[in-house]
Amino acid sequence: MKKATVLGAGMSGLAAAAVLAKYEVPVDVFDNQENPGGRCRTWQMNGFTFDMGPSWYWMPDVMERFFNRFNRSVHDYFELKQLDPGFRVFFSPDNYFDISANTEKQAELFESIEKGAGAKLAKVLSDAKLKYEVGVNNLVYKKSSSIFEYTSIPLLAQMIKLGAWKPFHSYIRKYFKDPRLLALMEFPILFLGGTAKSTPSLYSLMNYSCFTQGTFYPMGGFSQLATAMYKLCSDLGVNFHFNETINHIGIKNRLINDVAGAPTNGLISSIDYHHFDRHILNGGNQNYTEDYWDKKVLSPSALIFYIGVKGKIKNLSHHNLFFDESFDQHAEQIYTHPKWPEKPLFYACCPSKTDPSVAPEADENLFLLMPLAPGLEDTNELRETYYDLLIKRLESITGDSVANRIVVKKSYCIKDFKKDYNSYKGNAYGLANTLKQTAFMRPQIGNKKIKNLFYCGQLTVPGPGVPPAIISGQVASAQLLSHFNNHPYETYI
């Protein structure tokens, strides 16, 4: 019987392990953390439970499709609540709007801001739905090892008709002029790994998920998804080894033959691709040079604060975007001229507005995130400077005093991403989804020299974010299963 090993118990590693176990492959998973989930871990203090990473539950069909493969549903593991409003966007203390879960109310809001924008939103979301169906059903589950996977006539015709490779920046400006609407339509691109000028309009599919599918929340916290995947793996017989750091693997005859001294017939690495490829893989078997990686466009890192607040905070929703400064300037200081931003945008998540279990009764759980260029200097002094800046902006815009009520505080930034995840340059989300880093132009899932080694996660296909990570794990496991059994890749995806 073939045996497999997975490095990393984040979302892509958990997905890979579950699929392998479904096909009765014995699986061992190694992770350097104490618990599963990777970036979807939690941190607890004084009755507060903080999601340390992802907080936006979008593309719910991807998660449901994954669990359906095992005759299960996400609803077997946790309560999934749709948020209404999905989120709030602040432009100033007196200028903000809520994004309703109702598409008719969304259209009314757009129309109230810009004449004709309501009908144009419907057109954008109609196109976005087609892109979503093409992207999620036909593109993201491909191996992306060659351009020829994308050359079917119907698929090409659809992509050309949708103008999927045109820049999102010019695409969205055909429909809207008001800077608030533009910022609203573009924000998933900034927060999830790119600029509107460098990202193809294919990714307007995120607008479809945001506006049409809606924003959800797993009661108990986003980590409930990681817990559910871990339980699924455990039920399928996957063996987990936590607090284990792997620094060396055995290779013989162009095959991985042992990990941590234990024999194996195949390996899936879901840890940081660059770290594994450059620092663990030995014998000249790396897929890429250091120069190759250095030229890649990374998605942002982030400065994060986990804050426990005594009492309630006025005028905050569950998800809040603070766009009271220039969107373009912040994006430029992430991608074009990397530096600590002068006037940053930021995001505030207050899950205790929805879920009383994440904070003591009558108190608030607050998560602040500021996108930041990867690879910058990260010091406690800089963190404190921006902490003061963000708290003052939060207080000014919400009209509520917060600083004097903070009882728990923890920061997380570039140095922590490197330390905990060996994250390349301290990035938070992976490789940006630019046109030149889409599909087969991303780092390959398969190793070019070792036949039973595959990669998954946010630095390979299909891209950054939790749903793509879960897809990535399934793609990698399908390729390893194909190698084991000499059946077509499609048999297992």
C-alpha positions in Angstrom: 0.0 0.0 0.0 1.3 3.5 -0.9 1.9 5.8 2.0 1.9 9.7 1.7 3.3 12.5 3.8 2.0 16.1 4.0 4.0 18.9 5.4 1.8 21.6 7.0 -1.6 21.4 8.6 -3.0 24.6 7.2 -6.0 24.7 4.9 -4.3 23.4 1.8 -2.5 20.6 3.7 -5.7 19.5 5.5 -7.5 19.4 2.2 -4.7 17.4 0.6 -4.6 14.9 3.5 -8.4 14.4 3.5 -8.5 13.6 -0.3 -5.6 11.1 0.0 -7.2 9.4 3.0 -10.5 9.2 1.0 -8.7 7.0 -1.4 -7.4 4.8 1.4 -3.9 6.2 1.3 -2.3 6.2 4.8 -1.3 9.8 5.5 1.1 11.4 8.0 0.9 15.2 8.5 3.7 17.2 10.1 3.3 20.7 11.4 5.6 23.0 13.4 2.7 24.5 15.3 0.8 23.1 18.3 -2.6 23.0 16.5 -4.0 22.6 13.0 -5.1 25.5 10.9 -2.0 27.3 9.9 -2.9 30.9 9.5 -6.4 30.0 10.6 -5.3 29.5 14.2 -6.8 31.2 17.2 -5.2 33.1 20.1 -7.0 33.3 23.5 -6.5 35.6 26.5 -8.8 36.7 29.4 -11.9 35.3 27.8 -11.3 36.7 24.3 -10.8 34.3 21.4 -9.2 35.9 18.3 -9.0 34.4 14.8 -5.4 35.1 14.0 -5.8 35.2 10.2 -8.7 34.9 7.7 -12.0 36.4 8.7 -13.9 36.9 5.4 -15.9 33.8 4.6 -16.5 34.2 0.9 -17.0 31.6 -1.9 -19.0 29.3 0.4 -19.7 26.9 -2.5 -16.0 26.0 -2.6 -16.0 24.9 1.0 -19.4 23.1 0.6 -18.1 21.3 -2.5 -15.1 20.1 -0.6 -17.1 18.6 2.2 -19.6 17.1 -0.2 -16.8 14.9 -1.6 -17.0 13.0 1.7 -20.8 13.0 1.9 -20.7 15.7 4.4 -21.6 19.4 4.7 -20.1 22.4 6.5 -23.4 22.4 8.4 -22.5 19.1 10.0 -19.7 20.9 11.8 -20.7 24.5 12.5 -23.5 27.1 12.1 -22.8 29.3 9.1 -24.5 32.6 9.4 -25.0 35.1 6.6 -24.2 38.6 7.7 -26.5 41.5 6.8 -25.1 43.9 6.3 -22.2 42.0 4.9 -19.8 44.9 5.8 -19.6 48.6 6.4 -17.4 51.1 4.5 -16.3 54.3 6.1 -15.1 57.3 4.1 -15.4 59.8 6.9 -17.4 60.0 10.2 -20.5 61.1 8.4 -20.0 59.3 5.1 -20.3 55.6 5.3 -22.6 52.9 3.9 -23.6 49.4 4.6 -23.5 46.7 2.0 -26.8 44.8 2.3 -27.1 41.1 1.6 -30.0 42.0 -0.6 -29.0 42.7 -4.2 -31.9 45.1 -4.8 -30.9 47.2 -1.8 -27.3 47.2 -3.2 -28.5 48.6 -6.5 -30.5 51.3 -4.7 -27.4 52.3 -2.7 -25.3 52.5 -5.9 -28.0 54.5 -7.6 -28.2 57.0 -4.7 -24.4 57.6 -5.1 -24.2 57.8 -8.9 -27.0 58.1 -11.4 -27.3 54.9 -13.4 -24.9 53.0 -11.2 -27.7 50.6 -10.0 -28.2 49.2 -13.4 -24.5 49.1 -14.1 -23.9 47.1 -10.9 -26.4 44.5 -12.1 -24.4 44.3 -15.4 -21.1 44.0 -13.6 -22.4 41.3 -11.3 -24.0 39.4 -14.3 -20.6 39.4 -16.0 -18.9 38.5 -12.7 -21.2 35.5 -12.3 -20.1 34.2 -15.7 -16.5 34.7 -14.8 -17.1 32.9 -11.5 -18.7 30.0 -13.2 -15.9 29.8 -15.7 -13.2 30.4 -13.2 -14.4 28.2 -10.4 -15.8 25.4 -12.5 -13.3 25.3 -15.4 -10.0 27.0 -14.4 -9.1 26.7 -10.7 -9.2 22.9 -10.5 -6.8 22.5 -13.4 -3.2 21.3 -12.8 -2.0 24.5 -14.6 1.1 22.8 -15.7 0.8 24.0 -19.3 -1.0 26.6 -21.4 -2.5 23.7 -23.4 -4.9 23.0 -20.5 -6.6 26.4 -21.4 -6.8 26.1 -25.2 -10.2 24.4 -25.6 -12.2 26.5 -28.1 -15.3 26.9 -25.9 -13.2 28.0 -22.9 -11.2 30.5 -24.9 -14.3 31.9 -26.5 -15.9 32.4 -23.1 -12.7 34.2 -21.8 -12.4 36.4 -24.8 -16.1 37.3 -24.7 -15.8 38.3 -21.0 -12.6 40.3 -21.6 -11.2 38.3 -18.7 -7.5 39.3 -19.3 -8.1 43.1 -19.5 -6.9 45.0 -16.4 -9.5 45.3 -13.7 -8.7 49.0 -13.3 -9.9 50.0 -16.8 -12.7 47.4 -16.8 -14.4 48.8 -13.7 -14.0 52.4 -14.8 -16.3 51.7 -17.8 -19.1 51.4 -15.3 -18.4 53.7 -12.4 -16.8 57.1 -11.8 -17.5 57.9 -8.1 -14.3 57.2 -6.2 -16.2 55.6 -3.4 -17.8 53.0 -5.7 -14.4 52.4 -7.4 -12.8 51.7 -4.0 -15.6 49.4 -3.0 -15.3 47.3 -6.2 -11.5 47.2 -6.0 -10.9 46.5 -2.4 -10.9 42.7 -2.6 -7.9 43.0 -5.0 -5.9 45.2 -2.7 -6.6 43.1 0.4 -6.2 39.8 -1.4 -3.1 40.3 -3.4 -2.8 42.9 -6.2 -3.5 46.3 -7.7 -6.4 47.0 -10.1 -4.0 47.9 -12.8 -2.0 44.7 -12.7 -4.9 42.2 -12.0 -7.0 40.8 -14.8 -10.7 41.5 -14.8 -11.3 37.8 -14.4 -11.0 38.5 -10.7 -14.2 40.5 -10.8 -15.5 37.1 -9.9 -14.7 38.2 -6.3 -17.3 40.9 -6.7 -19.8 38.2 -7.5 -19.0 36.3 -4.3 -19.0 39.6 -2.3 -22.3 41.0 -3.5 -24.3 38.1 -4.9 -23.3 35.1 -2.8 -22.8 37.3 0.3 -20.5 37.4 3.4 -20.8 34.6 6.0 -19.4 33.8 9.4 -18.9 30.4 11.1 -20.3 30.8 14.6 -17.4 30.3 17.0 -15.0 32.0 14.7 -13.4 31.4 11.3 -11.2 28.7 12.9 -14.2 26.5 13.0 -13.5 25.7 9.3 -10.0 24.5 10.1 -11.4 22.5 13.1 -13.9 20.9 10.8 -11.3 19.9 8.3 -9.1 18.6 11.0 -11.9 16.5 12.4 -12.7 15.2 8.9 -9.1 14.1 8.4 -9.0 12.5 11.8 -12.2 10.6 11.1 -10.6 9.4 7.9 -7.6 8.0 9.8 -5.0 10.8 9.0 -2.1 10.8 11.5 -1.0 14.2 12.8 2.4 15.1 14.3 2.4 18.6 15.8 5.4 20.6 17.1 7.5 18.9 14.4 9.9 20.9 12.3 11.2 19.1 9.2 14.6 20.2 8.0 15.6 17.2 5.8 14.0 14.7 3.5 15.4 11.6 1.8 15.6 11.3 -2.0 16.5 8.2 -4.0 16.2 7.6 -7.7 14.3 10.9 -8.3 11.8 9.9 -5.6 11.1 11.1 -2.0 11.6 7.9 0.1 11.6 9.2 3.6 10.5 12.2 5.8 11.7 12.6 9.3 13.2 9.1 9.1 9.9 7.5 8.2 9.5 5.8 4.8 7.0 7.4 2.4 6.0 7.0 -1.2 5.0 10.5 -1.9 5.2 14.0 -0.4 2.9 17.1 -0.6 4.4 20.3 0.8 1.8 22.8 1.9 4.3 24.9 3.8 5.8 28.0 2.3 6.9 27.0 -1.2 10.0 29.2 -1.3 11.2 27.9 2.1 10.7 24.3 1.2 12.2 24.7 -2.3 15.2 26.7 -1.3 16.0 25.6 2.2 14.7 22.0 2.8 14.9 20.4 -0.6 18.4 19.2 -1.3 20.6 17.8 -4.0 19.9 20.4 -6.7 16.3 19.4 -6.9 14.8 22.8 -6.5 12.1 24.0 -8.9 13.3 27.6 -8.9 16.3 29.8 -8.3 16.5 32.6 -5.7 16.5 35.1 -8.5 13.2 33.7 -9.8 11.5 34.1 -6.4 13.0 37.6 -5.9 11.3 38.8 -9.1 7.9 37.6 -8.1 5.2 40.0 -7.1 4.0 39.1 -3.7 0.6 39.9 -2.1 0.8 42.2 0.9 2.0 41.4 4.4 -0.1 42.8 7.2 0.2 44.6 10.5 -2.4 43.1 12.8 -3.6 43.9 16.2 -5.7 41.6 18.4 -7.5 43.8 20.9 -9.9 43.1 23.7 -12.1 46.1 24.6 -14.1 46.6 27.8 -17.7 47.5 26.9 -19.2 47.9 23.5 -17.9 50.0 20.6 -20.3 52.3 18.9 -21.0 52.5 15.1 -19.0 49.4 14.1 -20.4 46.5 12.1 -18.9 43.0 12.0 -16.7 43.8 9.1 -15.5 47.4 8.6 -13.4 49.0 5.9 -11.8 52.4 6.6 -11.3 54.1 3.3 -10.9 57.7 4.6 -7.6 58.0 2.9 -6.4 57.6 -0.7 -6.8 54.1 -2.0 -4.3 54.6 -4.8 -1.6 56.0 -2.6 -1.8 53.1 -0.2 -1.7 50.6 -3.1 1.4 52.4 -4.5 3.2 52.2 -1.2 2.6 48.4 -1.2 3.5 47.5 -4.8 5.2 50.3 -6.6 7.3 52.1 -4.0 7.3 49.7 -1.0 7.3 51.6 2.3 5.4 51.9 5.5 2.3 53.8 4.4 1.9 57.4 5.2 -1.9 57.4 5.2 -3.0 53.7 5.3 -6.3 52.2 4.7 -7.3 49.6 7.3 -9.8 46.9 8.1 -11.5 46.3 11.5 -13.3 43.1 12.3 -15.6 43.1 15.4 -16.9 39.5 15.5 -18.5 40.0 18.9 -21.2 42.0 17.1 -22.4 38.7 15.8 -20.9 36.1 18.1 -21.0 36.5 21.9 -18.8 33.5 22.4 -15.6 35.3 21.3 -15.5 37.9 24.1 -16.6 38.2 27.7 -20.2 39.4 28.1 -20.7 43.0 27.1 -17.2 43.4 25.8 -15.8 43.6 22.2 -13.3 41.4 20.3 -11.5 43.8 17.8 -9.1 42.8 15.0 -7.3 45.6 13.2 -5.4 44.8 9.9 -3.4 47.2 7.8 -2.0 45.9 4.5 1.7 46.4 4.2 4.4 45.7 1.6 6.3 42.5 2.4 10.0 42.5 3.2 10.0 45.8 5.1 11.8 46.5 8.4 9.5 45.5 11.3 10.2 46.9 14.7 8.2 47.3 17.9 8.5 51.1 17.6 7.0 51.0 14.1 4.2 48.8 15.3 3.4 51.1 18.2 3.4 54.2 15.9 0.8 52.6 13.7 -1.2 51.2 16.6 -1.6 54.8 17.9 -2.5 56.0 14.4 -5.1 53.3 13.7 -6.8 53.6 17.2 -7.0 57.4 16.8 -8.6 57.0 13.3 -11.0 54.4 14.7 -12.0 56.7 17.5 -12.4 59.7 15.3 -14.5 58.0 12.7 -16.7 56.0 15.1 -17.1 58.8 17.6 -16.3 56.4 20.4 -13.4 56.2 22.9 -11.6 52.9 22.7 -7.9 53.4 23.8 -8.7 53.8 27.5 -10.9 50.6 27.5 -8.4 48.2 26.0 -7.7 45.2 28.3 -6.0 42.8 25.8 -3.5 43.7 23.1 -1.2 41.7 20.8 0.5 42.7 17.6 1.5 40.5 14.6 3.5 41.5 11.6 6.3 40.6 9.1 8.7 39.1 11.6 5.9 36.9 13.0 4.9 35.6 9.6 8.5 34.7 9.0 8.9 33.0 12.4 5.7 31.0 12.5 5.3 30.1 8.8 8.7 30.7 7.2 6.7 33.1 5.0 8.7 34.4 2.1 9.6 38.1 2.9 6.9 37.9 5.6 4.0 38.0 3.1 0.5 37.3 4.5 -1.5 36.1 1.5 1.0 34.5 -1.0 1.7 35.5 -4.6 -0.3 38.3 -6.2 -2.8 37.5 -8.9 -1.3 39.6 -11.6 -1.8 38.7 -15.2 1.8 37.3 -15.5 1.2 35.3 -12.3 -2.1 33.6 -13.2 -2.8 29.9 -13.9 0.1 28.1 -15.6 2.4 31.2 -15.0 2.4 30.6 -11.3 5.0 28.3 -9.6 4.2 24.8 -10.6 2.4 22.3 -8.3 4.6 19.4 -9.5 8.4 19.2 -8.9 10.2 19.2 -12.2 12.8 16.6 -11.1 11.2 14.5 -8.4 8.2 12.5 -9.6 6.4 12.0 -6.3 6.7 15.6 -4.9 3.9 18.2 -5.2 3.3 21.6 -3.7 0.1 23.4 -2.6 -0.8 26.6 -0.9 -0.9 30.3 -1.6 2.4 30.5 -3.5 1.1 28.2 -6.3 -2.2 27.7 -8.1 -4.8 28.9 -8.0 -3.9 31.8 -5.7 -4.3 33.5 -2.3 -7.2 33.1 0.1 -8.8 30.2 2.0 -11.0 28.8 -0.8 -8.1 28.8 -3.3 -5.9 27.1 -0.7 -8.5 24.4 -0.2 -8.7 23.9 -4.0 -4.9 23.8 -4.2 -4.7 20.9 -1.7 -7.2 19.0 -3.8 -5.2 19.6 -7.0 -1.9 18.5 -5.4 -3.5 15.3 -3.9 -5.1 14.4 -7.2 -1.7 14.6 -8.9 -0.1 12.4 -6.3 -2.9 9.9 -6.5 -2.5 9.9 -10.3 1.2 9.2 -9.8 0.4 6.3 -7.4 -2.2 4.6 -9.5 -1.4 5.6 -13.0 -4.9 6.9 -13.6 -5.7 10.3 -15.2 -5.6 13.3 -12.9 -9.3 14.0 -13.6 -10.1 10.7 -11.8 -9.4 12.3 -8.5 -10.5 15.9 -8.8 
